[in-house]
Amino acid sequence: MDHLEALDAGDWIGLGTAVVAVIAAVISAWQANIARSSGKKQLELAERVHREQNEPYVIVDIEPYMPGHALMVLVIQNIGTTVARNVRISADRPLETTWGEEPTEILQRVLTRPIPMLPPGRRLTYLFDDHDRWGTELPSVYVFTVRAEGPYGEMEPAEYTVDISTWAESLAGERPTLRLEEALDGIATHLDELVGRYKQVTGPAVQEERERMMREIEERRARRASSRTPSAGDGSGQGEPGVIPPQQ
């Protein structure tokens, strides 16, 4: 206490300034630590985003062969931007179909056989089943696990839950020939447009050519008619015969 009482105003000002400096240094260090931590997190996030953008994404699905079609197919596709290597696919249960043992064995081989390379956009399609599956006791839900290697090495396993029963009502409500009918309608419309353009372009030329041909026909008829006109004589068109001299 004696030391504190001995301090004058200048000493108190200096002490206050020192305390403020210490507090400011602590705050600055705390802010710098937060900035470093935030910068590290942002860098990690940017690296993660860059890595995800440059990794392959292999999906597995079961879908109709085409819209409105009763045939179902197993699809393996790389929707990423880089090549997937050593792709391995497994299911939580054996794939079964209504087509018998051989198609089922083929599907099992598809899942047990690694795919050495799957480029971006590559789509592999395998026959799975058809509309006869609905109403059977066969499984409708499968969980597929995909393991693959990307440009950064082994990727995290991806799981896809596929419930094919969601397609049952969708397939029943569409005509199997709907896609074909739409394609034929498009072809017919395109042909009508081409015929209309052809008529617009060639109509005057065709009419002019027809008139030219008619004029040539009329001219030929006129020439033939003039060549058959009788000359002066007995009117037979042969002319007057010569006089035969009397015989001696």
Secondary structure, DSSP 8 states (H G I E B T S, - for coil): -HHHHH--HHHHHHHHHHHHHHHHHHHHHHHHHHHHHHHHHHHHHHHHHHHHHTS--EEEEEEESSTT-S-EEEEEEE-SSS-EEEEEEEESS----TT-HHHHHHHHHHHHS-EEEE-TT-EEEEEEE-GGGTTSSS--EEEEEEEEEETTEE---EEEEEEGGGGHHHHHTS-TTHHHHHHHHHHHHHHHHHHHHHHHHHHHHHHHHHHHHHHHHHHHHHHHHHHT---SSSSSSS----------
